[in-house]
């Protein structure tokens, strides 16, 4: 599992960065300048190094010594005019979330493209573990990969989001003659159109406002290897023209530069869009399509290969164990129910579900009632009724939270009707003579407690979760379940 390393002798700056990174959900640790060489050498999973530039000479020496690690300079202008391929960018205080997250994304791309191949692949079996299944669709994909990997043809991978198009691209790269070169992914849909040219081709110093130094683009970073253009259908028309020229002539210029550069890069593209329909609508160039569409591979949707789900569950669980996380196992009833789901998010959705269940029920056997409601199907293939028995552990958590809160707050107000604004006193010692619907009672109480905690903490979810004695992820899940959001509360108010 990757982590972010903070290198600084400034404890105040270190603490601030840790708070920001933890809030973003990133795993991080810190080290001093005197120990940073050992820390970087011993770890094979540092996706970014945030280095304090207060001592520029030492910072530059560190950046130069570890070319495979991506660095982000914090706080100071580095000295000298040297260009470091692995210096992703600089941040200056006050640090903003958008600027930090953008540089972390670029660092992750660099880390993925430049880490040693030995850490990614050890033979065909290891590669194909990411394409688990015995269905006809996934078997054909594996066969096509074996056929096209040894040749230099351009490949386009088609399929819905979450079907593993990047996994296919990586398999092609690491089974090709270019396996010792870098694999550089670019998501064309995630980069604004006016920045995409600089991202792909690089820029010279002063080419535009903010270009304080020259920078290599993804084509140069992928030299001798493979460039993976994900979501090619989202590329603006003016960029399609420039990409077509590179594919035809194998040359390009940096933004703001006059020097023509040659490139030796294999192109693999992917999209979930219907490019032929886009050609008819005039939003995708036909000549570019035929340049890319030399060897198409279509990844099947998960609903089309439901019989592979038990094997995928086993593979995903084993990955969690390999990452030293708590894993889970599934009963036959749970697996049958999951095989009936339509999986709009495909394998990515399945992977997220397994990880979520491993957090909620670590090292447990997952049965039908442990699955989120939308994944619970009966024998007729219909989603079970909302009043189906709830997860006992969740009810137990709600009861425990109620009594913990009640000890500190003798009177707790809860809506008698989830759609009503009229509060009623909820904690009573005597059971009403006509009984009570415990499930609805606990749900109403839980909604009230969550709203009170969020209001008390000014809607800072992490602090509200601490007040309620639960994990932040658990509170977020409950807010989704009950459709609680600040905007809705404001609108209702």
Order of alpha helices (4+ residues) and beta strands (2+ residues): beta-alpha-beta-alpha-beta-alpha-beta-beta-alpha-alpha-alpha-beta-alpha-beta-alpha-alpha-beta-alpha-beta-beta-beta-alpha-alpha-beta-alpha-beta-alpha-alpha-beta-alpha-beta-beta-alpha-alpha-alpha-alpha
